[in-house]
Amino acid sequence: MTRQTAGMAAIVVMPTYNEAENLHRTATRLRQAAPNVHLLVVDDASPDGTGRIADALSAADPQHIHVLHRTVKDGLGAVIRPGFGS
């Protein structure tokens, strides 16, 4: 369940590393279940092409799917921080 306040949108932050097999299916299910939610995919330089898949998803739905590419893999805390606006 998502809650929205006037002028605010709900954001799901999805940290990814080597999620090429799962990302499309997961993003599609999220968008179907909660069409007004924004998805921020934060990829830690996955060597399996996860970042390219995230870019393609964003290109298909730029209003709701956003991507942040990171160049290092340094833990979950560092990955989810951008979703909090910092």
N, C-alpha and C positions, 0 to 999 in steps of 0.2 A: 504494500500500500504506500502511496506517495501522498504527501501533503504539500500544497502550494499556497503561498501567500502572495497577495497582490504584487505584481512586478518581479516575483522570484520564481525561478524554475528549479526543479529537482535535478540533481546531477548524480549519475552513477559513475564512480571512478573504477576503471578496470585495469589493474596492473597486469602486464603481460610479459612473459618470457617464454619463448618456444611454444606458442599457442596457435600455430598455423592451422592445425587440424580442428581446433575448437572455436576460434574467434568468430567466424562467419555465422555459425549456428547459434552461438550464445548471443551475439548482437542482434540477430534476427528475432530470436525469442524475446529478448528484452524489449525491442521496439514494438513487437506485437502485443505484449502484455501491458506495456506502459508507453503508449505512443507519444506522450508529451514530455517524457523524461529525456534529458540530454545524457549522452554517453561520452565520457572522456576516456579514451584508450591511452594508457601511459606505457609505452613499450621501452624496455631496457635493452635496446640494441639486439633483439633476438636474431640469431644467425639463421633461423629457419624461414624467414620471410614474413613473419607476423606483422612487422611494420608496414610492408607493402600491402598486405591484406587490409590492415586498418586504414591505410590511405585510400584504398579502393572503396571501402565502406563509407568513408567520409565524403568522397567524391559523389557517391550515389545519394547521400543524405546529409549535405553540408550544414543544414539547419540544426540537426540533432546529434550527429556523430562527429566528434572532434578527436584529434590525435596529437599526442605529445611524444616526440622521439627523444629518448635519453641516450647518451653515449656510453654510460657506465651502468653496471649492475651493482647497486649498493643498498639493497634492502627495501622492505615493504614501506617503512616509514617515509623514506625519501620519495618513494613512488606516489604515495597517496597525498602527500602535502600539496601538490598543485590543485587538487580538487577542493581544497579548503580556501583557495584564493590567495595563498602565500607565494 
